[in-house]
Every structure is written in structure tokens, then in C-alpha cells.
Amino acid sequence: MSRYAVTNPATGETEATFDQISDADLAKVVESAENAYRTWGRTSSIDERAAVIRKVADLHTERREELADIIIREMGKPIGDALGEVDFAAAIFGYYADNAHSILADETIELAEGSEGTAIVRTGPLGVLLGIMPWNFPYYQVARFAGPNIVIGNTIILKHASQCPESAAAIQKIFDDAGAPKGVYTNVYASSSQLAGVIADPRVQGVSLTGSEAAGSAVAEVAGKHLKKVVLELGGSDPFILLSTDDLDATVDSAIAARMDNSGQSCNAAKRFIVIDSLYEDFKNKFTEKMLARSPGNPKSEDSDYGPLSSLGAAEGLEGQVQRAEKQGAKVTTSGKRNGAFFPTTVLTEIPQSADAYHEEFFGPVASIYKVSSEDEAVKVANDTPFGLGSYLFTTDPEQAKRVADKIDAGMVYINVVLADSPELPFGGVKRSGIGREMGRFGANEFVNKKLIRTI
């Protein structure tokens, strides 16, 4: 029985199922991707590849309402967030179409004094790549992987999350309608065991995964065994450090926005709020009041504060985490009780360092608040996590901002701003949050051959 199904978390109803690919057909997909690479990556021009990606961007914009409706049903994304995600995916594809020539431009190397001739580094494709994508951002995640790599000349085999088969099919149709040659981008409904075989295939040159630590570890193990390049974007428990502010209400609003993006189901959402003692009580009271004033509702309604979690299982798992945190000594303040996949806003305070909640990631509308007495203690608490994806720092002191930013163990630091991701900005983390970068020119440099050409 296929694992690929659209199960609406708002209703609990399974609306559609999709057949898993056979081993024989999957072998044909790899062959097709390899055949396509021989022309797409070797003989097509930058302009030809950029034109396809530009059309992909335009089709996202043209079909934004249809695309948004799909992911509302697949994973409960609120309508505003769903439309915003489609627009962001279009912007990412557009960025790589517009910057294809600069991304692929030769870099001249200045030779040592006395050396004759010239040296350049030329950026070229590697070949067939496998992408393994998650459910929480069905379009955005694909855009930041497929956009740069198809412009570069790589070909893509894309395995989406099992609960996102309809959005996966919609993306495939966009590439087909944009004129991408057969094999350049291929969606597959495959199992984890089938993917292990794809990674091992000598025609496949690399794999990019966004997902859980367990999935990342499993993929990295297979890739390492077969000497394949990997990019991994895994979990995050991002700190939001507040050291000073001249507008606490605005800072609280930023904190709420940073926590509640995508109904709290974002890897780089602010999850741990680390507040200097002089502001702690006021921040805690204002933040808690505004968090608890929000409640889940129909994701199709623009009047809803946020939607259900992605599935009943996700909501039950989060509920278990919160209950365990309370048993282990944390103070739990909540706006209500779970109703199916609809989860109430919840704030945790006074979390003992020995509690699991001190180090866990909470994927949903749950926030943790910590009180610190100094800048150094704030940095210590911020870094006391196995993760290192993003981080947020609010301070009115520019020198302190630079100093603290340098000390935070994370791939990204946003100072006095939230929700500021953009196509040109690199995205990625350190520690157990993953390996490599996506988006911007750094994301375009992961799956490439930086070929030295030396002449005399």
C-alpha cells in the first residue's frame, strides 16, 4: 500500500492517494536523468537553462491560488502563509534565472609573481542529483534546491514528503509546462529503501535533504559509503536574545511573528526566548498574553490566527513533549487543549536544565522563555543546544550586536529583524542543524565542479 496520500489535517480525511514507483520505473528515471544531463549539462547554453527557470517562476505566480490550495489541504498551511510561500518560491526561481550568468562566470586567479600564463576557475555541473524534501514548505524547499542546480546544468530527481504528493505533482507539471526536457526534473513517489539504491547509483553525484536528524543521518551514512556529496538542512531550536529595546511592544510583536510563522512549524523559527533580567517580567507577561490570545482555526480563512499542525501524529507528539516538560519541572501556560491536529498556543517558563525541554526542538506553537543576568549568560544559554541553524538578536547597542553575533554558534544571525529571508541570502546551519548552504550564490556553489583551467 502506498504511503503517499493527501490527508487533510483540518478534517482528518484522506482525500487522495498516489501509487509508489516500482523499482523498474525508478531505474528508468535515473537513466533518463543521466541521459538528460548529457545535453542539459553539457551542450545547452546558460540562456536556455535560465529561460526554463524563468518560466517556472512565472508559472508559480500564475498558478499561486491553485498551488496554495493544495498545501492547505496537504499540511494545513494557513491561506496567507500558503500564498506567501508560493510567491517566495517564484522569487527564488526568478533570482537564479536573473543571476545565472554571474553565478557561472569564470573567476580569474592571479598567479604568483614570476609565473607565466593564466588561470581561471570555471563553474560547471556535477550531473544527476537527488533531492529529498520535507512537508512544511512544499514549494519553497524545492525552489531553493532545484532552482540553482538546474540553471547550473545538473538534473534533478525529486522525492517529496509522503504527505505532499499533490504539490509534488503540481511542481512536476510546472517544469513540464515550462519546457524542461524530459529527465531534467523528475518527481518520484519512492520509499526510503529505494532512495538508498538511488544514492548508491554511480550516475548520481549528490543528494540534498531537508528533514529530521534521523533522516539526515541515514542519508549521510549511505552517501558517505558511496562517496557522494551531501547537503543537509535539519532541525533547529533557534534562540531569540533580547538584551535591550526602545520599544518592547514592537519587540514582542517580532517575537510572536518569529515563533508563529507557518503555525510554528518552521526549522528556523525562534523557539527559545532568552531575555535579560531587567526586561524579563515585562516581556514574559506581554509575550504570554499575545501568544495565548491566538487560537487555531480554519486554514482557508484569512481570519484564522493559524492553522492545524501538519498531522494528527504531529499534534500528539507535541502534546507529549509539553506534558513531559511539565512533569520534569517546567511551568506550562496554555490557551486550551488539543483538538485533533489543532494545537493551542503554549508558553514554557522556569525550565530546569535537566529537563528534556531544555534541549529539545518544539515544532509547533510552543515557546520557551529563559531569564539571564548578562550578555555572557545569554550567549551561553543560546549556544547550549545541539542545534545551530538560525538566531535572532535584539539590542540597541550596535557594538554589542557585533560582539554577540560573533559568539553565537549558528549559521545565521538576524539582528533587530525577523522573517527577513530572501533569495540572495544563504540559508543553513552548524552542529546538528546540518551541512552546507542553500540560496544565494553560496547555495549555487554546493553541487558544482570548480574546475581549474591553467594555460601558459
BELQUI-V641579 format. One record per residue. RES is the residue in one letter. PHI is phi as a letter, one per 20 degrees, with the letter a starting at -180 (none if undefined). Layout:
{{RES	PHI} {RES	PHI}}
This chain:
{{M	none} {S	f} {R	e} {Y	e} {A	b} {V	e} {T	d} {N	f} {P	f} {A	f} {T	d} {G	m} {E	e} {T	e} {E	e} {A	a} {T	c} {F	c} {D	f} {Q	f} {I	f} {S	e} {D	f} {A	f} {D	f} {L	f} {A	f} {K	f} {V	f} {V	f} {E	f} {S	f} {A	f} {E	f} {N	f} {A	f} {Y	f} {R	f} {T	d} {W	g} {G	e} {R	d} {T	c} {S	f} {S	e} {I	g} {D	f} {E	f} {R	f} {A	f} {A	f} {V	f} {I	f} {R	f} {K	f} {V	g} {A	f} {D	f} {L	f} {H	g} {T	f} {E	f} {R	d} {R	g} {E	f} {E	f} {L	f} {A	f} {D	f} {I	f} {I	f} {I	f} {R	f} {E	f} {M	c} {G	m} {K	f} {P	g} {I	g} {G	f} {D	f} {A	f} {L	f} {G	f} {E	f} {V	f} {D	f} {F	f} {A	f} {A	f} {A	f} {I	f} {F	g} {G	f} {Y	g} {Y	f} {A	f} {D	f} {N	d} {A	g} {H	f} {S	f} {I	f} {L	e} {A	f} {D	f} {E	d} {T	e} {I	d} {E	f} {L	f} {A	f} {E	g} {G	n} {S	e} {E	d} {G	n} {T	c} {A	b} {I	c} {V	d} {R	d} {T	e} {G	c} {P	f} {L	e} {G	q} {V	e} {L	c} {L	d} {G	d} {I	c} {M	d} {P	e} {W	e} {N	f} {F	c} {P	f} {Y	e} {Y	g} {Q	f} {V	f} {A	f} {R	f} {F	e} {A	f} {G	g} {P	f} {N	f} {I	f} {V	f} {I	f} {G	p} {N	f} {T	d} {I	c} {I	d} {L	d} {K	d} {H	e} {A	f} {S	f} {Q	e} {C	c} {P	f} {E	f} {S	f} {A	f} {A	f} {A	f} {I	f} {Q	g} {K	f} {I	f} {F	f} {D	f} {D	f} {A	f} {G	n} {A	f} {P	f} {K	g} {G	n} {V	f} {Y	c} {T	c} {N	e} {V	c} {Y	e} {A	d} {S	e} {S	f} {S	f} {Q	f} {L	f} {A	g} {G	f} {V	f} {I	f} {A	f} {D	f} {P	f} {R	f} {V	e} {Q	d} {G	a} {V	b} {S	d} {L	c} {T	d} {G	r} {S	e} {E	f} {A	f} {A	f} {G	f} {S	f} {A	f} {V	f} {A	f} {E	f} {V	f} {A	f} {G	f} {K	f} {H	d} {L	l} {K	d} {K	f} {V	c} {V	c} {L	c} {E	d} {L	d} {G	f} {G	b} {S	c} {D	f} {P	e} {F	c} {I	e} {L	d} {L	d} {S	a} {T	b} {D	d} {D	b} {L	f} {D	f} {A	f} {T	f} {V	f} {D	f} {S	f} {A	f} {I	f} {A	f} {A	f} {R	e} {M	e} {D	g} {N	l} {S	l} {G	n} {Q	d} {S	c} {C	g} {N	d} {A	f} {A	f} {K	c} {R	d} {F	d} {I	d} {V	c} {I	f} {D	g} {S	f} {L	d} {Y	g} {E	f} {D	f} {F	f} {K	g} {N	f} {K	f} {F	f} {T	f} {E	g} {K	f} {M	f} {L	f} {A	f} {R	e} {S	b} {P	f} {G	b} {N	g} {P	f} {K	e} {S	e} {E	f} {D	e} {S	f} {D	f} {Y	a} {G	d} {P	f} {L	f} {S	f} {S	a} {L	f} {G	f} {A	f} {A	f} {E	f} {G	f} {L	f} {E	g} {G	f} {Q	f} {V	f} {Q	f} {R	f} {A	g} {E	f} {K	f} {Q	e} {G	o} {A	f} {K	e} {V	d} {T	d} {T	c} {S	e} {G	r} {K	d} {R	f} {N	c} {G	m} {A	e} {F	e} {F	d} {P	f} {T	f} {T	b} {V	c} {L	d} {T	c} {E	l} {I	e} {P	f} {Q	f} {S	f} {A	f} {D	g} {A	f} {Y	f} {H	d} {E	e} {E	e} {F	d} {F	d} {G	q} {P	f} {V	c} {A	c} {S	d} {I	c} {Y	c} {K	d} {V	c} {S	d} {S	b} {E	g} {D	f} {E	f} {A	f} {V	f} {K	f} {V	f} {A	g} {N	e} {D	e} {T	b} {P	f} {F	e} {G	a} {L	e} {G	d} {S	a} {Y	c} {L	c} {F	d} {T	b} {T	e} {D	d} {P	g} {E	f} {Q	f} {A	g} {K	f} {R	f} {V	f} {A	g} {D	f} {K	e} {I	f} {D	e} {A	b} {G	f} {M	b} {V	c} {Y	d} {I	d} {N	l} {V	b} {V	c} {L	l} {A	d} {D	f} {S	b} {P	g} {E	e} {L	e} {P	f} {F	c} {G	r} {G	c} {V	c} {K	l} {R	e} {S	e} {G	p} {I	c} {G	n} {R	c} {E	c} {M	m} {G	m} {R	f} {F	f} {G	f} {A	f} {N	d} {E	f} {F	d} {V	c} {N	d} {K	e} {K	e} {L	e} {I	c} {R	d} {T	c} {I	b}}
